[in-house]
Amino acid sequence: MSDANGPRCAFLRECNERFDECEQRVDVLEAAVSEDEANRSPGPKRWSIAQCIDHLVVTAKLYEEATEKAIQEARREGASGEAPYGRGTWIGRFILSVQDKGRSKRVGAPRKFHPSDATIDFASSCARLRASLDRYRAWARDADGLPLGSIKIPTPISRFLKISLAQLFETHSKHALRHMEQAEEVRRELEAPAAP
């Protein structure tokens, strides 16, 4: 969870607050559903609760190496900057637009971002997500004071498609909440009484 030693930058604090909210909602879900319920799909071509969590783990992992490297290099070079961070890249703006429009704008995730099709160890997946959220919160602290709009990292889709670090933090924090909402919706559907 975020603490008093978190980033001073308001933008990064907001991102970390979304990461915090995601972790709190994971805690509630994990306590409320069984392993079997977590792996139950609500319908054809619909992700289960466990798959929603696994998708967040998979997606975050694909960006981790590039994120760590970019922050370390910027620190070594003595880069500095503050908000506003500019418009970022076009692909970053597109990805953010999907998060901001929420479930009303469904865009299928590329295959490499998909969760496992096998039965998922739900408790283990929740633990991996918490560890990932910890890493991103720590990187937000480490990135405080860097020119987040001018530091670009490649996306897992292609090294030629890049997003700024500002877009990365905003995207991941919003993406996490978007799929927590999806997982919670699945839980409500599974708990709803069957039609007579």
N, C-alpha and C positions, 0 to 999 in steps of 0.2 A: 504494500500500500504506500501511497505518497506520504511524505513526511515534511517536517519543517525545513529540511535541507534540499527540498525540491527546487526546480528551476525558478529563477526570478521572473523570467519572461512570461507574460500573461498568456500568450499563445500556447507555449509548451505546458504551462500549468493546466490550461483547459484540456489539452490532450491527455495529460496524466489523470485528470479528474474523470475523463471518459474511461481510461484504462481501469481506474479504481471502481467505477460503477460496473464495468464488465465483470470484474472479479467478484464483486458482491453478488451479482446475479448468478454467476457460476455456482457460488456457495449455496445459494437458495435452491437452484435446480438440482445440484448433486444430492442435497439433503432430502429432496422431495420425490425423486424418481428412482426406481430400481434399475439394475443393469438391463433387465429384460425390457422395461418400459423405455429406457434411454435408446435402445437399439430398434425399437418398433417404428416402422415407417407409417405415416398417416395416410399414405396412398401411393399409387404408381408414380414413379419418377419424383418422389418427394423425399427429402432428406429426413432422417431421424434426428432426435435431439443429439445423440452421440456424434452423428455425422456433421451437424452444425458446429459442434465444438472442435471436432477433428479438422474440419475445413479451416478454422481460425488458426489452429496449430500449424497446419501444412503451409498456409499462406504466409504467416509470420516467419516461419523457418526459411522460406525461399528468399526473403529479403535480408536475413540477418547478417550474412557475411559481408555483403556490400555496405550495409549500414555501419557496421563496426569499423570497416576499413575507411570509409569516407570520414567518419568523425575523428578517427585517430590521425589520418593524414592532415585534416584541416587544423587540428591542434598542433601537430608538429610544425606546420607551416606558419603558425601564429595568426591564422585567419580570425577575423572578428566582424561582427555585424549585429544588427538588431532589426526588429519588425519596423515597418512592413516588409514582407519578403517577396513582393512582386507577384506576378501572375503564374509563375512556374512554367511547366511545359504543357503542350497541348494534350499529351496522353495523361498527364497528371490531372489536368482539368476535367478530362472525360471521366476518369476513374472517380474523382470526387463528385462529379455530377450524378453518378449512379448512386453513391452513398447518400447524397443529399435528397434525392428524390425517393429513396427508400424502396419499399416493395412495389410501389406503383410503376416502377421502371425495371422490369426484370431483364437482366442481361446474364446469360449463362457464363459461368466461370470456365476459363480454359482448362483443359483436361488435367494439366499438371497441378492445378489448385484443388482438384476434387478430393473429397475425403475417401477413406477406405470403403470398399463394398463389403468387406468381411465384418463379422461381429467385432465391435470395438470395446476394449476394456475402458468403460466409462470413467471410472475413478482415476485411472492412469492418464486418460486424455485430459481430464479436468486439471490434474496436477501439472501436466505439460503446458497447458494453457496458462496457468498461474505463473509458471517459470518464465514463459514467454513474455507475459505482461510485466514481470519484474525486470526483464532485460530491456524492454522498450522504455519503461519508466527511468531506468538507470541511464539509458542513452539520451533521454530527454534532458536529464540533469547534465550529462557530459556535453551535450550540444548547446547548452545555454551560452549565449554570447557569440555563437558562430553565425556566419551569413547564410542562413538556411535556405534562402531563395536561390543562391548562386551555386550551391553545392549540389551536384546531380549524381544520381546513382542509376545503374541500368535496371530495368525491370526483368523479372524472370522470363518474360515472354521473348525478349530480344535485347541484346546489348546495345542496339541502336535506339531503342525506346527508353528514354530516361525520365525520371521524375526528380523533383527537388526534395531535399530533406524536409523542408516545410510541408510539402505535399505528402511525403511518406508518413510523417507523424499524424497529420490530420486524417489521412485516408485510413490508416490502421486503427486509429481510435474510433472513428465513425463506423468502419467496417465491423469492428468487434461488437459494437452495440447493435448494429443492424442484424447480425446473425444471432445475437442473444434474443432479440425480439422474435426472430424466426423460430428459435428453439422453444421459447415460451409459448408461442402460438401452437406449435406441435403438441406441447404438453396440454394445453387447454382442449385441443381437439381430441386427444386420447382420453381425457378425463370426462368429456361430455357424454351424457347418457345416450345410448344407442336409440335411434328412431324406432318407434313401435311398428 
